[in-house]
Amino acid sequence: MSFHGRVSGTRIKRALGVQAALEWAFRIEQAQLELPTSSVKRLSN
């Protein structure tokens, strides 16, 4: 019983980690698409 609980808990944490990574990458992609000029100005400054 406890072993099954540990396994399912690991799966849930892994699924949440994957979802968080996908959302993080999506936000970065959206920011780059929406603000290409401001990011270039920031880098040049």
N, CA, C and O of each residue as an XYZ file, in Angstrom:
180
protein
N       0.831     -1.191      0.000
C       0.000      0.000      0.000
C       0.879      1.260      0.000
O       0.666      2.172     -0.799
N       1.872      1.301      0.908
C       2.726      2.484      0.977
C       3.617      2.596     -0.259
O       3.909      3.695     -0.729
N       4.048      1.430     -0.783
C       4.881      1.467     -1.983
C       4.089      2.042     -3.153
O       4.600      2.864     -3.914
N       2.831      1.602     -3.289
C       1.992      2.123     -4.377
C       1.793      3.635     -4.207
O       1.810      4.380     -5.186
N       1.606      4.076     -2.975
C       1.423      5.507     -2.721
C       2.664      6.300     -3.113
O       2.568      7.395     -3.669
N       3.827      5.732     -2.816
C       5.070      6.421     -3.175
C       5.213      6.511     -4.689
O       5.615      7.549     -5.214
N       4.886      5.428     -5.394
C       5.025      5.414     -6.848
C       4.083      6.429     -7.479
O       4.491      7.194     -8.353
N       2.815      6.441     -7.040
C       1.855      7.370     -7.633
C       2.234      8.813     -7.296
O       2.048      9.716     -8.113
N       2.765      9.026     -6.090
C       3.194     10.373     -5.724
C       4.333     10.852     -6.607
O       4.379     12.018     -7.001
N       5.258      9.940     -6.917
C       6.361     10.308     -7.815
C       5.828     10.629     -9.201
O       6.286     11.576     -9.840
N       4.866      9.849     -9.666
C       4.300     10.112    -10.992
C       3.617     11.471    -11.025
O       3.731     12.203    -12.008
N       2.905     11.811     -9.952
C       2.211     13.102     -9.917
C       3.234     14.240     -9.927
O       3.076     15.217    -10.659
N       4.279     14.107     -9.113
C       5.304     15.161     -9.069
C       5.980     15.298    -10.430
O       6.266     16.407    -10.882
N       6.236     14.151    -11.082
C       6.896     14.204    -12.383
C       5.984     14.872    -13.404
O       6.443     15.669    -14.221
N       4.680     14.546    -13.359
C       3.731     15.141    -14.300
C       3.645     16.652    -14.074
O       3.594     17.426    -15.030
N       3.629     17.063    -12.808
C       3.564     18.498    -12.518
C       4.842     19.184    -12.989
O       4.791     20.302    -13.502
N       5.981     18.530    -12.822
C       7.240     19.112    -13.270
C       7.270     19.288    -14.774
O       7.748     20.303    -15.280
N       6.752     18.283    -15.496
C       6.714     18.381    -16.958
C       5.788     19.503    -17.379
O       6.115     20.275    -18.280
N       4.625     19.602    -16.728
C       3.675     20.662    -17.079
C       4.281     22.035    -16.810
O       4.132     22.951    -17.618
N       4.965     22.179    -15.674
C       5.586     23.454    -15.333
C       6.665     23.820    -16.350
O       6.784     24.982    -16.739
N       7.454     22.829    -16.782
C       8.507     23.089    -17.762
C       7.898     23.517    -19.093
O       8.413     24.418    -19.756
N       6.801     22.869    -19.482
C       6.159     23.238    -20.748
C       5.595     24.649    -20.665
O       5.734     25.428    -21.608
N       4.956     24.987    -19.538
C       4.410     26.341    -19.383
C       5.525     27.378    -19.382
O       5.373     28.456    -19.956
N       6.651     27.055    -18.735
C       7.790     27.972    -18.668
C       8.344     28.230    -20.068
O       8.609     29.374    -20.440
N       8.519     27.140    -20.851
C       9.033     27.290    -22.210
C       8.043     28.064    -23.070
O       8.445     28.872    -23.907
N       6.748     27.820    -22.870
C       5.731     28.519    -23.660
C       5.746     30.008    -23.350
O       5.633     30.833    -24.256
N       5.885     30.359    -22.071
C       5.918     31.784    -21.711
C       7.123     32.471    -22.336
O       7.006     33.588    -22.840
N       8.291     31.809    -22.308
C       9.491     32.402    -22.905
C       9.280     32.599    -24.407
O       9.644     33.634    -24.966
N       8.681     31.582    -25.056
C       8.446     31.684    -26.490
C       7.502     32.841    -26.791
O       7.749     33.619    -27.712
N       6.416     32.960    -26.017
C       5.451     34.045    -26.226
C       6.121     35.402    -26.006
O       5.892     36.339    -26.771
N       6.943     35.508    -24.967
C       7.609     36.775    -24.680
C       8.536     37.158    -25.829
O       8.608     38.329    -26.204
N       9.245     36.182    -26.389
C      10.151     36.471    -27.505
C       9.363     36.880    -28.746
O       9.798     37.752    -29.499
N       8.199     36.252    -28.963
C       7.392     36.591    -30.134
C       6.759     37.970    -29.970
O       6.684     38.744    -30.924
N       6.301     38.272    -28.743
C       5.605     39.539    -28.520
C       6.571     40.711    -28.416
O       6.245     41.814    -28.856
N       7.763     40.496    -27.838
C       8.678     41.602    -27.581
C      10.056     41.356    -28.193
O      11.042     41.300    -27.458
N      10.154     41.207    -29.507
C      11.474     40.970    -30.107
C      12.362     42.207    -30.044
O      13.561     42.089    -29.792
N      11.788     43.405    -30.270
C      12.601     44.624    -30.319
C      13.067     45.025    -28.933
O      14.221     45.419    -28.770
N      12.191     44.935    -27.914
C      12.586     45.348    -26.575
C      13.677     44.433    -26.003
O      14.563     44.897    -25.286
N      13.613     43.141    -26.319
C      14.651     42.223    -25.831
C      15.985     42.525    -26.522
O      17.041     42.413    -25.899
N      15.945     42.901    -27.786
C      17.176     43.248    -28.491
C      17.749     44.539    -27.894
O      18.960     44.646    -27.699
N      16.888     45.516    -27.604
C      17.367     46.760    -26.991
C      17.988     46.480    -25.630
O      19.020     47.055    -25.283
N      17.346     45.576    -24.841
C      17.874     45.240    -23.536
C      19.257     44.614    -23.658
O      20.151     44.929    -22.873
N      19.439     43.727    -24.638
C      20.729     43.058    -24.804
C      21.796     44.053    -25.265
O      22.941     43.977    -24.820
N      21.435     44.981    -26.149
C      22.432     45.915    -26.662
C      22.805     46.938    -25.594
O      23.939     47.416    -25.564
N      21.866     47.275    -24.724
C      22.177     48.214    -23.640
C      23.013     47.514    -22.594
O      23.386     48.124    -21.593
